[in-house]
Amino acid sequence: MQLRLKPLAAFLAALFAASHAGAGTIPAAHVYHNHMPNFWPFYAVDPLAKYNATAIGAPVRYTYDADVIKLKNNPPAGYSYYLPASLGGAIMPHDDLVAYYTPDAKTGAYQSWPMQVANEMQSWSGAKGQVHVTMSGAVINNVQSLASAQNVPGYSNSNWGASWLNTWNTLKTANNYRTLDTVHFTGHHSMGPLVGPDYFLKDLVYQNVTLAQPYFLGNGFVASKGFFPTELGFSERLIPTLAKLGVQWSVIGNNHFSRTLKDYPYASFDASGDTLTSPPNRAELRNTSALGSWVAANMAHEQQVVVNKLPFASTPHWVRHVDPATGAVTRLAGIPVSQNGSWLEGWEGAVTVDELAPYTSLEARQFFVVAHDGDNSGGRAGALSTWQAGHSTTCSGNGYCLGIDEYLRAKPIPDSDVQHVQDGSWIDTRDSSSDPTWYHWHLPFLIWKGQFADFNRVTGNNLAPKTNLKGQQEGATVSFEYGWHYLERNFALLQAALNYAKTAEQIWLDGHPNHWSPSTALDKQVTHAGNQLNPWMLSYPVKGDPANDYAGGANPAELAWYFLLPAMDSGFGYARMCRRTWRKTVPALPCGGRSAIPTTPVRSTPPRPKAGPCSITAMTSPSTPTATTCRASPAPRSRCGSTPATISTRPTTRTRCTTRPPWPASPACRSTRPMSAPGRT
């Protein structure tokens, strides 16, 4: 009977879809982002004692969020994480996780809305639309823990992942792509351009392993061809790692294409600004486009003005990476996201494609793509009606639904259309304005404008805030001599932990040249080819037998990565969350588990470390793009972190600074290295 009904159902679906297919000429797609961090990845008061007491073959786990709720209600003996008495002395984390998870923005986005909207999408635009969504590995495990513990209202279905699996498995577009597309993502919300390729790769693999867990998509998991970068934060440096995992496209903020055009309107910038950041460094200006016009558009409900050239910034292009050492080229399709449209829909709950309408006669490949949080209970983004507006509003009038995979099939990018793209993220609040220097996550050593009076009183100095070219005092003055920010302290700790994990991995794989490589179809979906740490064990470790080379479980290197991974959630570095004191502690918390458990085997191994010192990407103020920079000396191939210190070939002179701290003469790595320097004039 089912065989007879399937053709009938397909016919009726196609008929219904035709009734929703408008006369629009601009294709449109949405990417929805769901994430909650592992708020408190705590292992034990005495990590080594707990590990030693764990039975061989038993799981080794830090706390997921349902466990954190239990911990706060009944802390173990010797637990020492409390706020200072001056701040009330509450147990950490002081966040009310029950209140965080209870709104329907969370319960709906995690358990029902994506599937409902994917089913509705079948009825629009000839069933060629897709619902592209991230469910981070962190939030999947948190929801699973809540559904198991039953200690938060709204998570009573212990089989909550079944609807994800069923919809992901059964709904297909007209050309057999998945209507519900679980795109690649860094499982712990790490900012790929900042954490370096080693960590970036591990967090991507962790995400795939999590999607393939039995309580989510299971052993039939097939990896998506797309990638959503955390906070839309993209860099060409990510491309080789993404290509290693078979990723074919990534969404990218549209203004990061515009800010690479040779005719960038500096005069417009002087008049209106451009997302409250410095103008692009002229070394970035490598692309050309004679079509269309420059548009300076105000963002809804915000102070930013976004400068774009359309249709260049609304048309997908190839973006590539060229390895400076080998000349190897990797590339993927760069899908521009409407910064204005995404923000507007997040605020008001709906957006049309009309910003692209004036340019339809100039470029047939325009693509209107919106990307924003899908679970944000503080705005309209976390509402079912907003998810539904992705088809009911955006795919009406001038627009029609076309998933990104469907788009690339229907409108392939010409091989010759290869464009440079500037580093940067989406445009959020005023401290996250897509700046290529990533200030939202890496504030440099600085003195806040409001601190100068107290600073001078205490130190006896007579310093004043720096001023910009308009004579206005800046909100913060970068100073290596006198400034400070806890983010740099956190990243110094994380670089030390990253170096440990990388060194442990190198030592282990050198001694085990046939340790693990993908052999099954599922293995090949979650990771890349070649000898490597076991991705299943570094993501969900069980205790191995220490007396038998850790047989049957996770080795020291896999445990090191397991405990490091949750520490680099980019949310732990938000400048606007400085008031949340525990965020100064949480990045180091899982490293405590890491430092105790794996050390003995590594210390007992004859020293054979080859991994170089670790660093995160060095940045300057103003931005100096890494793709056109030179190095004072060759960088070690085994470097843990990302790009070393760089020198701009054509620095901008549009920012004036009052201090010039010492700057290293060579790119030697330092774990405590500041991330920004005053611009050179």
C-alpha positions as CSV (number, residue, x, y, z in Angstrom):
1,M,0.0,0.0,0.0
2,Q,2.8,2.4,0.8
3,L,4.3,1.9,-2.6
4,R,1.0,2.9,-4.3
5,L,0.6,6.0,-2.0
6,K,4.0,7.5,-2.5
7,P,3.5,8.6,-6.1
8,L,0.1,10.0,-5.2
9,A,1.6,11.9,-2.2
10,A,4.4,13.3,-4.4
11,F,1.8,14.4,-7.0
12,L,-0.3,16.2,-4.4
13,A,2.7,17.8,-2.8
14,A,3.9,19.1,-6.2
15,L,0.4,20.4,-6.9
16,F,0.2,22.2,-3.6
17,A,3.7,23.5,-4.0
18,A,2.7,25.0,-7.4
19,S,0.0,27.0,-5.7
20,H,2.6,28.7,-3.5
21,A,5.1,29.4,-6.2
22,G,4.9,33.1,-6.9
23,A,6.2,35.1,-9.8
24,G,9.3,36.3,-7.9
25,T,12.6,36.5,-9.7
26,I,15.0,36.6,-6.8
27,P,15.9,33.3,-5.1
28,A,16.1,33.4,-1.3
29,A,17.3,31.1,1.5
30,H,17.6,31.1,5.3
31,V,20.2,29.8,7.7
32,Y,19.1,29.4,11.4
33,H,21.6,29.1,14.2
34,N,20.8,27.3,17.4
35,H,23.3,27.1,20.2
36,M,23.8,27.1,24.0
37,P,27.2,26.6,25.5
38,N,28.2,24.0,27.9
39,F,27.9,26.6,30.6
40,W,30.0,25.0,33.2
41,P,32.1,22.1,31.8
42,F,33.2,20.8,35.3
43,Y,34.7,17.4,35.8
44,A,35.5,17.0,39.5
45,V,37.0,18.7,42.6
46,D,39.9,16.3,42.2
47,P,40.0,15.3,38.5
48,L,42.8,12.8,38.8
49,A,41.2,11.0,41.7
50,K,37.9,10.7,39.9
51,Y,39.6,9.5,36.7
52,N,41.6,6.8,38.6
53,A,38.4,5.7,40.3
54,T,36.5,5.4,37.0
55,A,36.1,1.8,35.7
56,I,37.8,0.9,32.4
57,G,35.2,1.3,29.7
58,A,33.1,3.7,31.7
59,P,32.4,7.2,30.2
60,V,34.5,10.2,31.1
61,R,32.4,13.3,31.0
62,Y,32.3,17.0,32.0
63,T,29.0,18.4,33.1
64,Y,26.3,19.2,30.6
65,D,23.7,21.8,31.6
66,A,21.2,19.5,33.3
67,D,24.1,18.2,35.4
68,V,25.1,21.8,36.2
69,I,21.6,22.5,37.6
70,K,22.1,19.4,39.8
71,L,25.6,20.6,40.9
72,K,24.3,24.0,41.9
73,N,21.5,22.4,44.0
74,N,23.9,20.0,45.6
75,P,27.6,20.9,45.2
76,P,30.2,18.2,46.0
77,A,32.4,18.4,49.0
78,G,35.3,20.7,48.4
79,Y,33.7,22.6,45.6
80,S,35.3,26.1,45.5
81,Y,33.7,28.0,42.7
82,Y,31.8,30.9,44.2
83,L,31.5,34.5,43.4
84,P,33.4,36.9,45.7
85,A,31.6,37.9,48.9
86,S,31.5,41.5,47.5
87,L,29.4,40.2,44.6
88,G,27.1,38.1,46.8
89,G,29.0,34.9,47.2
90,A,26.6,32.9,45.0
91,I,27.7,29.5,43.6
92,M,29.0,29.6,40.1
93,P,27.8,29.6,37.4
94,H,25.4,32.1,38.8
95,D,23.2,32.0,35.7
96,D,19.7,30.6,36.1
97,L,19.9,27.8,33.6
98,V,16.2,26.8,34.2
99,A,15.2,30.3,33.2
100,Y,17.5,30.2,30.2
101,Y,16.1,27.0,28.8
102,T,12.4,27.4,29.5
103,P,11.3,30.0,26.9
104,D,9.6,28.6,23.8
105,A,12.4,30.2,21.8
106,K,14.5,27.4,23.2
107,T,12.0,24.5,23.5
108,G,10.6,25.2,20.1
109,A,13.9,25.9,18.2
110,Y,15.5,22.7,19.6
111,Q,12.6,20.3,19.4
112,S,10.0,21.2,16.9
113,W,10.2,24.4,14.8
114,P,12.9,23.3,12.3
115,M,11.0,20.2,11.5
116,Q,7.6,22.0,11.2
117,V,9.1,24.7,8.9
118,A,10.9,22.1,6.8
119,N,7.6,20.3,6.2
120,E,5.9,23.6,5.3
121,M,8.8,24.5,3.0
122,Q,7.8,21.5,0.8
123,S,4.8,23.5,-0.3
124,W,6.7,26.6,-1.5
125,S,8.4,27.3,-4.8
126,G,8.2,23.9,-6.3
127,A,9.7,22.1,-3.2
128,K,13.2,23.6,-3.9
129,G,13.5,25.5,-0.6
130,Q,15.7,24.2,2.2
131,V,15.9,24.9,5.9
132,H,19.6,25.3,6.7
133,V,20.2,25.0,10.4
134,T,22.9,24.6,12.9
135,M,22.3,22.6,16.1
136,S,25.6,22.9,17.9
137,G,27.1,19.8,19.5
138,A,27.0,21.7,22.8
139,V,23.3,22.4,22.7
140,I,22.4,18.8,21.4
141,N,24.2,17.4,24.5
142,N,22.6,19.9,26.8
143,V,19.1,19.1,25.5
144,Q,19.8,15.4,25.7
145,S,20.8,15.9,29.3
146,L,17.7,17.9,30.1
147,A,15.5,15.3,28.4
148,S,17.1,12.6,30.5
149,A,17.2,14.5,33.8
150,Q,13.7,16.0,33.4
151,N,14.7,18.9,35.6
152,V,13.6,21.8,33.3
153,P,10.0,22.3,32.1
154,G,9.5,21.7,28.4
155,Y,12.0,18.8,27.9
156,S,9.8,15.8,28.8
157,N,10.4,13.9,25.6
158,S,13.3,11.5,26.1
159,N,13.1,10.6,22.4
160,W,13.3,14.3,21.2
161,G,15.8,13.6,18.5
162,A,13.5,11.2,16.6
163,S,11.7,14.1,14.9
164,W,15.0,15.5,13.7
165,L,16.0,12.1,12.3
166,N,12.7,11.5,10.6
167,T,12.5,14.9,9.0
168,W,16.2,14.9,8.0
169,N,15.8,11.4,6.5
170,T,12.6,11.7,4.6
171,L,12.1,15.3,3.3
172,K,13.9,16.0,0.1
173,T,13.9,18.8,-2.4
174,A,12.9,18.5,-6.0
175,N,16.5,17.6,-6.8
176,N,16.9,15.2,-3.9
177,Y,18.8,17.6,-1.5
178,R,17.8,17.5,2.2
179,T,15.1,20.0,3.0
180,L,16.3,20.0,6.6
181,D,20.1,20.6,6.1
182,T,22.2,20.4,9.3
183,V,25.1,22.4,8.1
184,H,28.7,22.1,9.3
185,F,29.5,24.1,12.4
186,T,32.1,24.3,15.2
187,G,30.4,22.2,17.9
188,H,31.4,24.5,20.8
189,H,30.8,27.8,19.0
190,S,34.5,28.5,18.6
191,M,35.5,31.4,16.3
192,G,37.4,29.6,13.6
193,P,39.6,32.5,12.3
194,L,40.9,33.1,15.9
195,V,41.5,29.6,17.3
196,G,43.8,28.2,14.6
197,P,43.4,25.3,12.2
198,D,44.1,22.5,14.7
199,Y,41.4,23.5,17.2
200,F,39.1,24.5,14.3
201,L,39.4,21.0,12.7
202,K,38.8,19.2,16.0
203,D,35.7,21.2,16.8
204,L,34.2,20.6,13.3
205,V,34.8,16.9,13.7
206,Y,33.3,16.9,17.2
207,Q,30.2,18.5,15.7
208,N,29.9,15.7,13.1
209,V,30.4,13.0,15.7
210,T,27.6,14.6,17.8
211,L,25.2,14.8,14.9
212,A,25.9,11.1,14.4
213,Q,25.0,10.1,18.0
214,P,22.1,7.7,18.4
215,Y,19.9,10.3,20.2
216,F,20.2,12.6,17.2
217,L,20.8,11.6,13.5
218,G,22.4,8.3,14.3
219,N,24.6,6.0,12.2
220,G,23.0,7.0,8.9
221,F,24.5,10.5,9.3
222,V,25.7,12.1,6.0
223,A,27.6,15.4,6.3
224,S,26.2,18.5,4.8
225,K,28.0,20.4,2.0
226,G,27.6,23.7,3.7
227,F,29.2,25.6,6.6
228,F,27.9,28.3,8.9
229,P,30.8,30.1,10.6
230,T,30.2,31.1,14.3
231,E,28.8,34.6,14.4
232,L,29.2,34.6,10.6
233,G,32.9,35.0,11.3
234,F,34.8,34.0,8.2
235,S,38.3,34.1,6.9
236,E,40.0,32.7,3.9
237,R,42.3,30.9,6.4
238,L,39.4,28.5,7.1
239,I,39.2,27.2,3.6
240,P,41.9,24.5,3.7
241,T,40.4,22.9,6.8
242,L,36.8,23.1,5.4
243,A,38.0,21.5,2.1
244,K,39.6,18.7,4.1
245,L,36.1,17.8,5.4
246,G,34.4,18.1,2.0
247,V,32.7,21.4,2.6
248,Q,31.6,23.1,-0.7
249,W,30.1,26.4,0.4
250,S,30.0,28.8,3.3
251,V,27.8,31.8,4.1
252,I,29.7,35.1,4.5
253,G,28.6,38.6,5.4
254,N,28.0,40.5,2.2
255,N,29.8,43.6,3.3
256,H,33.1,41.6,3.5
257,F,32.9,41.3,-0.3
258,S,32.1,45.0,-0.7
259,R,35.1,46.1,1.5
260,T,37.5,44.5,-1.0
261,L,36.4,46.5,-4.1
262,K,39.0,48.9,-5.6
263,D,36.3,51.6,-5.9
264,Y,35.4,51.4,-2.2
265,P,33.8,54.9,-1.5
266,Y,36.1,56.3,1.2
267,A,34.2,59.6,0.8
268,S,31.0,57.9,1.7
269,F,32.7,56.3,4.7
270,D,33.8,59.8,5.9
271,A,30.3,61.0,5.5
272,S,28.3,58.2,7.1
273,G,30.8,55.6,8.5
274,D,30.7,51.9,7.7
275,T,29.4,49.7,10.5
276,L,31.2,51.8,13.1
277,T,34.6,50.3,12.1
278,S,37.7,51.7,10.4
279,P,37.5,51.8,6.6
280,P,39.1,48.8,4.8
281,N,42.9,48.7,4.6
282,R,43.8,49.5,1.0
283,A,45.7,46.3,0.8
284,E,42.3,44.5,0.9
285,L,41.1,46.3,-2.3
286,R,41.7,43.6,-4.9
287,N,38.3,43.0,-6.5
288,T,36.6,45.0,-9.3
289,S,33.0,45.4,-10.3
290,A,31.6,47.9,-12.8
291,L,28.0,46.9,-12.3
292,G,25.4,48.6,-10.1
293,S,26.0,51.1,-7.4
294,W,27.1,51.7,-3.8
295,V,24.4,51.8,-1.2
296,A,24.8,53.1,2.4
297,A,21.9,51.6,4.3
298,N,20.9,52.2,7.9
299,M,20.5,49.1,10.0
300,A,17.1,48.7,11.7
301,H,17.0,50.0,15.3
302,E,20.8,50.5,15.4
303,Q,23.4,53.2,14.8
304,Q,25.4,51.3,12.1
305,V,25.3,52.3,8.4
306,V,26.3,49.4,6.2
307,V,28.1,50.2,2.9
308,N,27.7,47.7,0.1
309,K,28.0,47.6,-3.7
310,L,25.1,45.7,-5.3
311,P,24.8,43.4,-7.1
312,F,28.4,42.4,-6.4
313,A,27.7,41.9,-2.7
314,S,24.5,39.9,-3.4
315,T,26.0,37.4,-5.8
316,P,27.9,34.2,-4.8
317,H,31.6,34.0,-5.8
318,W,34.3,31.5,-5.4
319,V,36.7,32.3,-2.5
320,R,40.0,30.7,-2.2
321,H,43.1,30.1,-0.1
322,V,46.6,29.8,-1.5
323,D,49.1,28.1,0.7
324,P,52.2,30.5,0.7
325,A,54.6,27.6,1.3
326,T,53.3,25.1,-1.3
327,G,51.1,27.1,-3.7
328,A,48.3,24.7,-3.1
329,V,44.9,26.2,-3.9
330,T,41.6,25.3,-2.1
331,R,38.3,27.0,-2.7
332,L,34.7,27.0,-1.9
333,A,31.6,28.9,-2.8
334,G,31.1,32.1,-0.8
335,I,27.4,32.7,-0.3
336,P,26.8,36.4,0.7
337,V,24.4,37.0,3.6
338,S,22.4,40.2,3.7
339,Q,23.6,41.9,6.9
340,N,20.8,44.4,6.9
341,G,18.1,41.8,6.0
342,S,19.3,39.4,8.7
343,W,19.3,42.1,11.4
344,L,15.9,43.4,10.3
345,E,14.2,40.0,10.4
346,G,15.8,39.3,13.8
347,W,14.3,42.6,15.1
348,E,10.9,42.7,13.3
349,G,10.2,39.0,12.4
350,A,10.1,39.3,8.6
351,V,12.0,40.6,5.7
352,T,11.6,40.8,1.9
353,V,14.1,40.5,-0.9
354,D,13.3,44.0,-2.1
355,E,16.7,45.4,-1.4
356,L,18.0,43.5,-4.4
357,A,15.1,44.3,-6.8
358,P,16.7,47.3,-8.5
359,Y,19.6,45.1,-9.7
360,T,17.8,42.1,-11.2
361,S,18.4,43.3,-14.8
362,L,22.2,43.6,-14.1
363,E,22.8,40.2,-12.5
364,A,20.8,37.1,-12.9
365,R,22.7,35.3,-10.1
366,Q,21.7,37.5,-7.2
367,F,20.8,35.5,-4.1
368,F,19.1,36.9,-1.0
369,V,20.3,34.9,2.0
370,V,19.4,35.6,5.7
371,A,21.3,34.1,8.6
372,H,20.6,34.8,12.3
373,D,19.9,33.1,15.6
374,G,16.9,30.8,15.6
375,D,16.6,30.5,19.4
376,N,17.1,34.0,20.7
377,S,14.5,34.6,23.3
378,G,15.5,38.3,23.5
379,G,14.2,39.2,20.1
380,R,11.9,38.1,17.2
381,A,14.5,35.7,15.9
382,G,13.4,33.1,18.4
383,A,9.8,33.0,17.3
384,L,8.0,30.4,15.2
385,S,6.4,33.1,13.2
386,T,9.8,34.4,12.2
387,W,10.9,30.9,11.2
388,Q,7.8,30.7,9.1
389,A,8.3,34.2,7.6
390,G,11.4,32.6,5.9
391,H,9.0,31.2,3.4
392,S,5.7,33.1,3.8
393,T,7.2,36.6,3.5
394,T,10.7,36.2,2.0
395,C,9.4,33.8,-0.7
396,S,6.6,36.0,-1.8
397,G,6.5,39.2,-4.0
398,N,9.9,39.5,-5.7
399,G,11.3,36.4,-4.0
400,Y,11.0,32.7,-4.2
401,C,12.5,29.9,-2.0
402,L,15.6,28.2,-3.3
403,G,17.9,26.3,-0.9
404,I,21.6,26.9,-1.2
405,D,22.3,23.5,-2.6
406,E,19.5,24.0,-5.1
407,Y,20.8,27.4,-6.0
408,L,24.4,26.2,-6.7
409,R,22.9,23.5,-9.0
410,A,20.6,26.0,-10.8
411,K,23.0,28.9,-11.0
412,P,26.6,27.6,-10.9
413,I,29.4,30.1,-10.1
414,P,31.6,30.7,-13.2
415,D,35.1,29.2,-12.7
416,S,36.6,32.6,-13.4
417,D,34.6,34.4,-10.6
418,V,37.1,34.1,-7.8
419,Q,37.1,37.0,-5.4
420,H,39.0,38.0,-2.3
421,V,36.9,38.4,0.9
422,Q,37.8,40.4,4.0
423,D,37.9,38.8,7.5
424,G,35.0,39.6,9.7
425,S,31.7,38.6,11.3
426,W,28.1,39.6,11.2
427,I,26.9,42.9,12.4
428,D,25.5,42.6,15.9
429,T,25.4,45.2,18.6
430,R,27.7,48.2,18.5
431,D,30.7,46.3,19.9
432,S,30.5,43.7,17.2
433,S,30.3,45.6,14.0
434,S,32.0,43.0,11.7
435,D,35.4,44.5,12.3
436,P,38.2,42.4,10.7
437,T,40.1,42.8,13.9
438,W,37.5,40.9,15.8
439,Y,37.2,43.3,18.8
440,H,34.0,41.7,20.1
441,W,36.0,38.6,21.0
442,H,39.6,39.9,21.4
443,L,39.7,43.3,23.1
444,P,43.4,44.3,23.3
445,F,45.1,45.7,26.4
446,L,43.3,49.0,26.9
447,I,42.1,51.7,29.3
448,W,38.4,52.5,29.1
449,K,37.5,56.1,28.7
450,G,35.7,56.2,32.0
451,Q,38.7,54.7,33.9
452,F,41.3,57.5,33.1
453,A,40.5,59.6,36.1
454,D,40.9,56.8,38.6
455,F,43.9,55.4,36.6
456,N,45.7,58.7,36.8
457,R,44.9,59.1,40.5
458,V,46.3,55.7,41.4
459,T,49.3,55.7,39.1
460,G,50.3,59.4,39.2
461,N,50.2,59.6,35.5
462,N,48.5,62.3,33.4
463,L,47.1,60.3,30.5
464,A,44.1,61.1,28.4
465,P,42.0,59.1,26.0
466,K,43.1,59.1,22.4
467,T,41.1,61.1,19.9
468,N,40.0,60.2,16.4
469,L,40.3,62.3,13.3
470,K,37.1,64.2,14.2
471,G,38.6,65.2,17.5
472,Q,36.3,62.9,19.5
473,Q,37.7,60.9,22.4
474,E,37.6,57.1,21.8
475,G,35.7,54.8,24.1
476,A,38.9,52.9,24.8
477,T,42.6,53.6,24.3
478,V,44.9,50.7,23.4
479,S,48.0,50.7,25.5
480,F,50.5,47.8,25.9
481,E,52.3,49.6,28.8
482,Y,49.2,50.4,30.9
483,G,46.2,48.6,29.5
484,W,44.6,45.3,30.6
485,H,41.8,43.1,29.6
486,Y,40.7,39.7,31.0
487,L,40.2,38.3,27.5
488,E,44.0,38.4,26.9
489,R,44.5,36.6,30.2
490,N,42.0,33.9,29.1
491,F,43.5,33.4,25.7
492,A,47.0,33.1,27.2
493,L,45.7,30.2,29.4
494,L,44.0,28.7,26.4
495,Q,47.1,28.8,24.2
496,A,49.0,26.9,26.9
497,A,46.3,24.3,27.0
498,L,46.1,24.1,23.2
499,N,49.9,23.6,23.1
500,Y,49.6,20.8,25.6
501,A,46.8,19.0,23.5
502,K,48.7,19.5,20.3
503,T,52.0,18.2,21.8
504,A,50.2,15.2,23.4
505,E,48.7,14.4,20.0
506,Q,52.0,14.7,18.2
507,I,53.7,12.4,20.7
508,W,50.9,9.8,20.6
509,L,50.7,9.7,16.8
510,D,54.4,9.5,16.4
511,G,54.5,6.5,18.6
512,H,51.3,5.0,17.0
513,P,51.6,5.5,13.3
514,N,48.6,3.3,12.7
515,H,46.5,4.5,15.7
516,W,43.2,5.2,13.9
517,S,41.9,6.1,10.5
518,P,38.4,6.1,9.1
519,S,37.3,2.7,7.9
520,T,33.5,2.7,7.9
521,A,31.1,4.8,5.8
522,L,30.1,6.7,9.0
523,D,33.7,7.3,9.9
524,K,34.3,8.9,6.6
525,Q,31.3,11.2,7.0
526,V,32.5,12.6,10.4
527,T,36.2,13.1,9.7
528,H,39.0,13.3,7.1
529,A,41.3,10.6,5.8
530,G,44.6,9.5,7.4
531,N,46.1,8.5,10.8
532,Q,44.6,10.6,13.5
533,L,43.2,10.6,17.0
534,N,40.0,8.6,17.3
535,P,37.2,11.3,16.8
536,W,34.7,9.2,18.7
537,M,37.0,9.0,21.7
538,L,38.0,12.7,21.7
539,S,34.3,13.6,21.5
540,Y,32.8,11.0,23.9
541,P,35.6,9.3,25.7
542,V,35.5,6.2,27.8
543,K,38.4,5.2,30.1
544,G,41.0,3.1,28.4
545,D,43.3,0.6,30.2
546,P,46.4,2.5,31.3
547,A,48.2,-0.8,31.8
548,N,47.6,-1.8,28.2
549,D,48.3,1.4,26.2
550,Y,44.8,2.7,26.9
551,A,43.2,-0.1,24.9
552,G,39.4,0.1,24.6
553,G,39.2,3.8,25.5
554,A,40.6,7.3,25.1
555,N,44.3,7.9,25.2
556,P,45.9,10.9,26.9
557,A,45.9,13.0,23.8
558,E,42.2,12.3,23.1
559,L,41.4,13.2,26.7
560,A,43.4,16.4,26.4
561,W,41.3,17.5,23.4
562,Y,38.1,16.5,25.0
563,F,38.6,18.7,28.0
564,L,40.0,21.6,25.9
565,L,37.2,21.8,23.3
566,P,34.4,23.5,25.4
567,A,36.8,26.1,26.7
568,M,36.9,28.2,23.4
569,D,33.2,28.9,23.0
570,S,33.3,32.4,21.6
571,G,30.5,33.5,23.9
572,F,32.9,33.3,26.8
573,G,34.7,36.3,25.3
574,Y,31.9,38.7,24.6
575,A,32.9,42.2,25.6
576,R,29.3,43.0,26.6
577,M,29.4,40.1,29.1
578,C,32.2,41.4,31.2
579,R,29.7,41.9,34.0
580,R,29.3,38.1,34.2
581,T,32.2,37.4,36.4
582,W,32.1,33.6,35.9
583,R,33.0,34.2,32.2
584,K,36.5,35.1,33.4
585,T,36.8,31.7,34.9
586,V,34.9,29.3,32.7
587,P,37.5,29.1,29.8
588,A,40.1,27.8,32.3
589,L,37.7,25.4,34.0
590,P,37.8,22.4,31.6
591,C,41.6,22.9,31.3
592,G,41.7,21.9,34.9
593,G,40.4,18.5,34.0
594,R,42.8,18.4,31.1
595,S,45.8,19.2,33.1
596,A,45.3,16.5,35.7
597,I,44.1,13.5,33.6
598,P,46.5,13.2,30.7
599,T,49.7,14.5,32.2
600,T,51.2,11.3,33.6
601,P,51.4,9.4,30.4
602,V,52.9,12.4,28.6
603,R,55.4,13.1,31.3
604,S,56.5,9.5,31.4
605,T,57.2,9.5,27.7
606,P,60.7,10.4,26.6
607,P,60.5,14.1,25.4
608,R,60.0,14.2,21.7
609,P,57.9,17.3,21.3
610,K,57.9,18.8,17.8
611,A,54.8,21.1,18.0
612,G,55.8,24.7,17.8
613,P,54.6,27.4,20.3
614,C,51.0,28.3,20.0
615,S,49.5,31.7,19.1
616,I,46.2,33.0,18.1
617,T,46.1,35.3,15.1
618,A,48.0,38.5,15.7
619,M,46.1,41.6,14.8
620,T,46.9,45.3,14.4
621,S,44.8,48.4,14.7
622,P,43.9,49.3,12.0
623,S,43.6,46.0,10.3
624,T,46.4,44.6,8.3
625,P,45.1,41.8,6.1
626,T,47.1,38.6,6.4
627,A,46.7,37.5,2.8
628,T,48.9,40.3,1.5
629,T,51.5,40.3,4.2
630,C,55.1,39.1,4.6
631,R,56.7,37.3,7.4
632,A,60.0,38.3,9.0
633,S,61.0,34.6,9.1
634,P,59.4,31.3,8.1
635,A,56.8,30.1,10.4
636,P,57.2,26.5,11.8
637,R,54.9,24.2,9.9
638,S,53.8,22.6,13.2
639,R,52.6,25.9,14.7
640,C,49.5,25.3,16.8
641,G,47.8,28.6,16.3
642,S,46.8,30.6,13.3
643,T,48.6,33.2,11.3
644,P,51.8,34.7,13.0
645,A,52.6,38.4,13.2
646,T,52.3,40.2,9.9
647,I,53.4,43.4,8.3
648,S,51.0,45.2,6.0
649,T,52.3,46.3,2.6
650,R,49.9,49.3,2.4
651,P,48.8,50.3,5.8
652,T,45.9,52.8,6.2
653,T,46.6,56.1,7.9
654,R,43.0,56.9,8.9
655,T,43.3,56.1,12.6
656,R,45.4,58.2,14.9
657,C,46.8,56.9,18.1
658,T,48.6,58.4,21.1
659,T,50.8,55.6,22.2
660,R,53.2,53.2,20.4
661,P,54.2,50.2,22.5
662,P,57.1,48.0,21.7
663,W,56.4,45.5,18.9
664,P,58.3,42.2,18.4
665,A,60.9,42.2,15.7
666,S,60.1,38.7,14.6
667,P,57.0,36.5,14.6
668,A,58.1,34.3,17.5
669,C,55.0,33.1,19.4
670,R,54.2,34.2,22.9
671,S,51.2,32.8,24.7
672,T,50.5,36.2,26.3
673,R,51.0,38.2,23.2
674,P,48.5,41.1,22.8
675,M,46.2,41.0,20.0
676,S,46.2,44.6,18.8
677,A,48.6,47.4,18.4
678,P,48.0,51.1,17.8
679,G,48.0,51.9,14.1
680,R,51.2,53.3,12.6
681,T,50.8,56.7,11.1
